[in-house]
Every structure is written in C-alpha cells, then in structure tokens.
Amino acid sequence: MNVPLVSKKKPEKMGLNTAQVGLGYNSIEDFLKTIERRAFHMARMATGNADTAMDIVQDSMFKLVEKYAHKTPQEWKPLFYRILNSKTTDYYRRKAVRDKVFPWSKYVVNTDSDQATDIVDLTAGRLSETPDEMMMRSQRIDKLTGAVNALPRRQREAFMLRCWEGMSTIETAMSMKCSEGSVKTHYSRAMHSLRDMLEDYNYD
C-alpha cells in the first residue's frame, strides 16, 4: 500500500516570522530604532545629563549587537534593558568614586538644556485643546516627570519597565537582575509613592 507523503513545514521559522510581525520589528536594527528614544529618556532620568545618557544608550546598543544579535526578537528587549541597567549602575559607581576623590564635583550645576523634556514628550496634545487646557496638561506632565525622577532608582526602573515599556514581571526581573518578587515590591512601592505625590491629579 502506498502511503502519501506529507510535506513537513518549518514551525520554528513560521513562528519567528509571526512573532517578528507582532513585535513590530524584523531585525535588530529595526529594534534599536524603536527602542532608542525611550531608552534615552530613561537613561537621562537616571543620570540627569543628556550627553551621559546618550553614551550609555549607545554603549548598550553596541553590546547588544555584539553579544546578542543571534538571539530571538522576543529576547532583545529584556536583554537590552539588562545591559542598560548595568551601564547605569556602572555610571553610579564611577560617580560615587569621583565624588569621594573630587567632592566639589557633585555641586556643579547641571546645564543640560533638555533636562526639562518630559518622560512622554511623549504624546501629542489633543487638537481640541484650548490654550488653558494645553497649559494644564503641560503642568501635569511636568509634575509626573518630577515625581518619577524623585523615586529611588530601583523603583523608578521597575516603574518605567513595567508601566512605560509594558514589559512583563519576568522580563523586568531579567532586565533588573533580580527576582520577580523584588520587581513586584519595587513596582508596588513606586505606584504608592506616585499616588501620594500626585494625589492632586488623581481626578485626571
């Protein structure tokens, strides 16, 4: 009896293409283009300096391409933010040493003209906004930016990765090099702190 031959598909390849389409990027170059702006904002909030933030982001991108370009697209985001967080931690360590050796350096005024840019320059205003509404919206964004900046570093990282980047608890834990329980704790504390600091804006 002749058994008809069944052509074998390649589910791995098909699955990867489907995932790539769902993620919105088809190559690591496309991924870096989608992540660069948000990563820069996060690094600038952490360091308070645009030039330092850009250096950290570029170093992180270079290392991702150098070490992890062969990984799947689903792995790139948590890996990238893990690298970014490590680079930011290295910056804090070097800064702590520098401040001990040159204590006056910590009192230098930051003249970064872009520092006031919000974490969301984010979203375009509604076309129907009146000048007063636009001003109120700008004030609320400034308030939110200041509140997020005021969070302890690990809480800020958890909040930005979970809320702004929309990463899962598992992905955030991988990026922050900590347990899922620690992520939940940092995120919960960040949310409580933000609610307290922004209680006047809860109506919005």
Phi, psi and omega in degrees: 000133180274128178261121181297139179284136178253122181291136181266128176271170179247089184297329182297314183292317179297318180297321181294317180296320178297317180296320181297317179297317181295328181281337178094006176215147184249353181211166180292332176295317178296320179300315182296326177294322182285334187262341191302312186295314181292321179297321179297316179299317181296316181293323180291323176296325181285323186258337182076014182215128185293318182295316178296318180299316180296320178299316181296316180296315181295319176298320180294318178297316180299316182292323178299314180294318183293319188258330192230017180299334182280351181287167179285155180304327180295336183272342187298315185297305179299325178294317180298313182289334173295316177296315180301316179295322178295317179296321179293319177298318177300320179299314180298321180295314179296321180295320179297319178294315180298320181294331177285320181283319180238076187301334181287343184294332182288346181264001179292132182287133178281118182257020179299108185291342181269001188301331183282352180298134187287168180287351183233028192310004147008272189247143177285147179289159178290141182297334184272002183292136173278165177306320179295319179293321178296320179294318178296320179296317178298320179294321179294320179294318177299319180296316179296315180301315179297321180294317179294319178298330183282347180292149170303151189305313184291325176293319179297318179299313180299316180297313183295318182289319182282314187272314185277315180275344179070026181281152179286169178299320180295313179297319180295319178299320179295317181292322183271357181056049179214177181282162176297324178298321179294321177300313180298321180294311180300316183294317180297316179295322178297315181297318179296318180296317180294321178298320179293317182287334184248023185300332179289347183249011182296335181293339185275000000 
